[in-house]
């Protein structure tokens, strides 16, 4: 499977899980904890998969796309890794707060902002660059590796 499509599918799932959290009653801490646990694990696995399989291939094939900060594939990649680290920090910040509190929701909101900014950049830059410069076979190779990774469950929150 094309790794760029797998990444887009993951992005849609991340957006969906953040939206589910926004709809859960703050008093339903069990449901919030369950969805956040799935989402935070998913974010971690997604970032690791990109760093192991997508970005190394992008560095070989890419040229820098759209609004990449310095116009280079190296700049795109460096920025994406920095974004992943900011997101990891934002996820850790959520864990410092009691689930369901305003502070917890604020921290989740900040993680959503960090993640959304990263996804937007990645979709305009790295994914576009790879689709434009790598042939289908090249795009499928890392996709197969990603599909073999263990993935956290992201089924709808049945505990709501």
C-alpha positions in Angstrom: 0.0 0.0 0.0 1.2 3.5 -0.8 2.7 5.0 2.4 1.3 8.4 1.6 -2.2 7.0 1.7 -1.5 5.2 4.9 -0.3 8.4 6.5 -3.4 10.3 5.3 -5.6 7.5 6.7 -3.7 7.8 10.0 -4.2 11.6 10.0 -8.0 11.1 9.5 -8.1 8.7 12.4 -6.2 11.1 14.7 -8.6 13.9 13.8 -11.5 11.5 14.5 -10.2 10.5 18.0 -9.6 14.1 19.0 -13.2 14.9 17.9 -14.5 12.0 20.0 -12.7 13.4 23.1 -14.4 16.8 22.5 -17.8 15.1 22.6 -17.4 13.1 25.8 -18.9 14.4 29.0 -16.0 15.6 31.2 -17.5 13.5 34.0 -17.1 10.3 32.0 -13.4 9.9 32.9 -13.4 6.2 32.0 -14.4 7.0 28.4 -12.0 9.9 28.2 -9.1 7.8 29.5 -9.9 5.0 27.1 -10.0 7.3 24.0 -6.9 9.3 25.1 -5.0 6.1 25.8 -5.7 4.9 22.2 -5.0 8.3 20.7 -1.7 8.9 22.6 -0.4 5.4 21.7 -1.5 5.9 18.1 0.2 9.3 17.8 3.4 7.7 19.1 3.3 4.7 16.8 2.5 7.0 13.8 5.4 9.3 14.5 7.8 6.4 14.9 6.6 4.8 11.7 7.1 8.0 9.8 10.6 8.5 11.2 11.6 4.9 10.5 10.0 4.3 7.1 8.7 7.5 5.4 11.3 10.2 6.1 14.4 8.2 5.2 12.8 7.4 1.8 11.7 11.0 1.4 15.3 12.2 1.9 16.3 9.9 -1.0 13.5 10.8 -3.4 12.3 14.3 -2.4 13.2 17.7 -3.6 11.3 20.0 -1.2 7.7 20.9 -1.9 5.3 23.8 -1.6 6.0 25.9 1.5 8.8 23.9 3.0 10.6 26.4 5.3 14.0 26.4 3.5 12.7 24.8 0.2 14.7 21.6 0.7 13.7 18.0 1.5 16.2 18.1 4.4 14.4 21.1 5.8 11.0 19.4 5.4 12.3 16.4 7.3 14.0 18.2 10.1 10.9 20.3 10.7 8.7 17.2 10.8 11.0 15.5 13.3 10.9 18.7 15.4 7.1 18.7 15.2 7.0 15.0 16.3 9.1 16.0 19.4 6.8 18.9 20.2 3.9 16.5 19.9 5.6 14.0 22.2 6.0 16.8 24.8 2.4 17.9 24.4 1.2 14.3 25.0 3.4 14.1 28.1 1.8 17.4 29.3 -1.7 15.8 29.1 -0.5 13.1 31.5 0.2 15.7 34.2 -3.4 16.6 34.7 -6.4 14.8 36.1 -8.6 13.3 33.4 -11.7 15.4 32.7 -10.5 18.6 34.3 -10.3 21.9 32.4 -6.5 21.7 32.6 -6.6 18.2 31.1 -8.9 19.4 28.2 -6.7 22.4 27.7 -3.6 20.1 27.4 -5.4 17.8 25.0 -6.4 20.9 23.0 -2.8 22.0 22.8 -1.8 18.5 21.7 -4.5 18.7 19.0 -3.2 22.1 17.8 0.4 20.9 17.6 -0.7 17.7 15.8 -3.0 19.6 13.4 -0.3 22.1 12.4 2.2 19.2 11.8 -0.4 17.2 9.7 -1.2 20.2 7.6 2.5 20.9 6.8 3.2 17.3 6.2 0.3 16.9 3.8 1.4 20.0 1.8 5.1 19.3 1.9 6.4 15.8 2.5 3.5 13.8 1.2 3.2 16.0 -1.9 7.0 15.8 -2.5 7.0 12.0 -2.2 4.0 11.5 -4.5 5.6 13.8 -7.1 9.1 12.3 -7.0 8.8 8.7 -6.0 7.2 6.0 -8.3 4.4 3.8 -7.1 6.6 0.9 -6.3 8.9 3.1 -4.2 5.9 4.4 -2.3 4.5 0.9 -1.7 7.8 -0.5 -0.2 7.7 1.5 3.1 3.9 1.2 3.2 4.3 -2.6 3.5 6.8 -2.1 6.3 4.4 0.2 8.2 1.5 -2.2 7.8 3.5 -4.9 9.6 4.0 -2.8 12.7 1.8 -3.5 15.7 -0.9 -0.8 15.9 -2.9 0.3 18.9 -6.7 -0.3 18.6 -8.5 2.7 17.2 -12.0 1.3 17.1 -14.8 3.7 18.1 -15.1 4.4 21.8 -17.6 1.8 22.9 -17.3 2.8 26.5 -19.1 6.1 25.8 
